[in-house]
């Protein structure tokens, strides 16, 4: 998994393009998710998400995916689960202080972000992880949030 994860970060631009195509599809499926019920859709969609993102990014299914902001390097792979940059213990060779055989997740993130069109997103401060969402689908959360925003805009226009 580690070598695949490094490969994915090295090809962050490719995965950014794939995500830019994939996200609108997930959002457009909102009527399906709503008719089935987001709770019932959670298990199959979550399993598909875990399988695909687990294979490519060693995803830990935190439920608040920020891969597109972190150069396709999952910060949950950091032994300290640092969400907003490296700790002070990155070794001179770029490896982790806790797992010296592993490259620092944030070194991977920075390198990956430099290849991405939206690479400046790595500068955005992320909220702390909400552990109550662990194991849930971030894809469904994105679809629901986009739909809610669209409804709010529609209500704002109709006033």
LINNOR-V407794 format. One record per residue. N is the residue number from 1. SS is DSSP state (@ for helix, = for strand, . for the rest). OMEGA is omega in whole degrees, 0 to 359 (* if undefined). D_LAST is the distance of its C-alpha to the last C-alpha in whole Angstrom. Layout:
# LINNOR-V407794
n=N ss=SS omega=OMEGA d_last=D_LAST
n=N ss=SS omega=OMEGA d_last=D_LAST
This chain:
# LINNOR-V407794
n=1 ss=. omega=183 d_last=52
n=2 ss=@ omega=181 d_last=52
n=3 ss=@ omega=177 d_last=54
n=4 ss=@ omega=178 d_last=51
n=5 ss=@ omega=178 d_last=48
n=6 ss=@ omega=178 d_last=50
n=7 ss=@ omega=180 d_last=50
n=8 ss=@ omega=178 d_last=46
n=9 ss=@ omega=178 d_last=46
n=10 ss=@ omega=181 d_last=48
n=11 ss=. omega=185 d_last=46
n=12 ss=@ omega=180 d_last=42
n=13 ss=@ omega=178 d_last=41
n=14 ss=@ omega=182 d_last=42
n=15 ss=@ omega=175 d_last=40
n=16 ss=@ omega=179 d_last=37
n=17 ss=@ omega=179 d_last=37
n=18 ss=@ omega=181 d_last=37
n=19 ss=@ omega=179 d_last=34
n=20 ss=@ omega=176 d_last=32
n=21 ss=@ omega=187 d_last=33
n=22 ss=@ omega=185 d_last=33
n=23 ss=@ omega=179 d_last=30
n=24 ss=@ omega=178 d_last=27
n=25 ss=@ omega=178 d_last=29
n=26 ss=@ omega=180 d_last=29
n=27 ss=@ omega=180 d_last=25
n=28 ss=@ omega=178 d_last=25
n=29 ss=. omega=179 d_last=27
n=30 ss=@ omega=179 d_last=24
n=31 ss=@ omega=176 d_last=24
n=32 ss=@ omega=181 d_last=28
n=33 ss=@ omega=182 d_last=28
n=34 ss=@ omega=181 d_last=25
n=35 ss=@ omega=177 d_last=28
n=36 ss=@ omega=185 d_last=31
n=37 ss=. omega=181 d_last=29
n=38 ss=@ omega=180 d_last=29
n=39 ss=@ omega=180 d_last=32
n=40 ss=@ omega=179 d_last=34
n=41 ss=@ omega=185 d_last=33
n=42 ss=@ omega=185 d_last=34
n=43 ss=@ omega=181 d_last=38
n=44 ss=@ omega=180 d_last=39
n=45 ss=@ omega=178 d_last=36
n=46 ss=@ omega=179 d_last=37
n=47 ss=@ omega=178 d_last=41
n=48 ss=@ omega=179 d_last=40
n=49 ss=@ omega=180 d_last=38
n=50 ss=@ omega=180 d_last=41
n=51 ss=@ omega=184 d_last=44
n=52 ss=@ omega=182 d_last=43
n=53 ss=@ omega=176 d_last=42
n=54 ss=@ omega=180 d_last=45
n=55 ss=@ omega=186 d_last=47
n=56 ss=@ omega=190 d_last=45
n=57 ss=@ omega=185 d_last=44
n=58 ss=. omega=184 d_last=46
n=59 ss=. omega=180 d_last=43
n=60 ss=. omega=178 d_last=43
n=61 ss=. omega=178 d_last=39
n=62 ss=. omega=180 d_last=38
n=63 ss=. omega=180 d_last=34
n=64 ss=. omega=188 d_last=33
n=65 ss=. omega=177 d_last=34
n=66 ss=. omega=180 d_last=35
n=67 ss=@ omega=182 d_last=37
n=68 ss=@ omega=177 d_last=35
n=69 ss=@ omega=186 d_last=35
n=70 ss=. omega=175 d_last=39
n=71 ss=. omega=180 d_last=41
n=72 ss=. omega=175 d_last=41
n=73 ss=. omega=184 d_last=43
n=74 ss=. omega=181 d_last=42
n=75 ss=@ omega=178 d_last=42
n=76 ss=@ omega=174 d_last=43
n=77 ss=@ omega=175 d_last=46
n=78 ss=. omega=179 d_last=47
n=79 ss=. omega=178 d_last=50
n=80 ss=. omega=184 d_last=48
n=81 ss=. omega=178 d_last=44
n=82 ss=. omega=186 d_last=43
n=83 ss=. omega=186 d_last=40
n=84 ss=. omega=178 d_last=39
n=85 ss=. omega=185 d_last=43
n=86 ss=. omega=173 d_last=46
n=87 ss=. omega=180 d_last=48
n=88 ss=. omega=187 d_last=51
n=89 ss=. omega=178 d_last=54
n=90 ss=. omega=181 d_last=53
n=91 ss=. omega=182 d_last=57
n=92 ss=. omega=180 d_last=58
n=93 ss=. omega=179 d_last=58
n=94 ss=. omega=181 d_last=54
n=95 ss== omega=183 d_last=55
n=96 ss=. omega=178 d_last=54
n=97 ss=. omega=182 d_last=56
n=98 ss=. omega=178 d_last=56
n=99 ss=. omega=186 d_last=56
n=100 ss=. omega=180 d_last=59
n=101 ss=. omega=184 d_last=59
n=102 ss=. omega=174 d_last=55
n=103 ss== omega=178 d_last=53
n=104 ss=. omega=180 d_last=51
n=105 ss=@ omega=182 d_last=47
n=106 ss=@ omega=171 d_last=46
n=107 ss=@ omega=176 d_last=48
n=108 ss=@ omega=182 d_last=47
n=109 ss=@ omega=181 d_last=44
n=110 ss=@ omega=180 d_last=44
n=111 ss=@ omega=178 d_last=46
n=112 ss=@ omega=182 d_last=44
n=113 ss=@ omega=180 d_last=41
n=114 ss=. omega=179 d_last=43
n=115 ss=. omega=187 d_last=43
n=116 ss=. omega=175 d_last=40
n=117 ss=. omega=179 d_last=37
n=118 ss=. omega=185 d_last=35
n=119 ss=@ omega=180 d_last=38
n=120 ss=@ omega=179 d_last=36
n=121 ss=@ omega=178 d_last=34
n=122 ss=@ omega=180 d_last=37
n=123 ss=@ omega=183 d_last=37
n=124 ss=. omega=179 d_last=33
n=125 ss=. omega=182 d_last=34
n=126 ss=. omega=174 d_last=33
n=127 ss=. omega=175 d_last=33
n=128 ss=. omega=179 d_last=36
n=129 ss=. omega=173 d_last=36
n=130 ss=. omega=186 d_last=35
n=131 ss=@ omega=177 d_last=38
n=132 ss=@ omega=180 d_last=36
n=133 ss=@ omega=181 d_last=34
n=134 ss=. omega=179 d_last=38
n=135 ss=. omega=180 d_last=39
n=136 ss=. omega=184 d_last=35
n=137 ss=. omega=174 d_last=34
n=138 ss=@ omega=178 d_last=32
n=139 ss=@ omega=179 d_last=31
n=140 ss=@ omega=178 d_last=29
n=141 ss=@ omega=178 d_last=27
n=142 ss=@ omega=180 d_last=26
n=143 ss=@ omega=181 d_last=25
n=144 ss=@ omega=180 d_last=23
n=145 ss=@ omega=179 d_last=22
n=146 ss=@ omega=178 d_last=20
n=147 ss=@ omega=178 d_last=19
n=148 ss=@ omega=178 d_last=17
n=149 ss=@ omega=179 d_last=16
n=150 ss=@ omega=179 d_last=15
n=151 ss=@ omega=179 d_last=13
n=152 ss=@ omega=178 d_last=11
n=153 ss=@ omega=181 d_last=10
n=154 ss=@ omega=179 d_last=9
n=155 ss=@ omega=178 d_last=7
n=156 ss=@ omega=180 d_last=6
n=157 ss=@ omega=184 d_last=6
n=158 ss=. omega=180 d_last=4
n=159 ss=. omega=* d_last=0
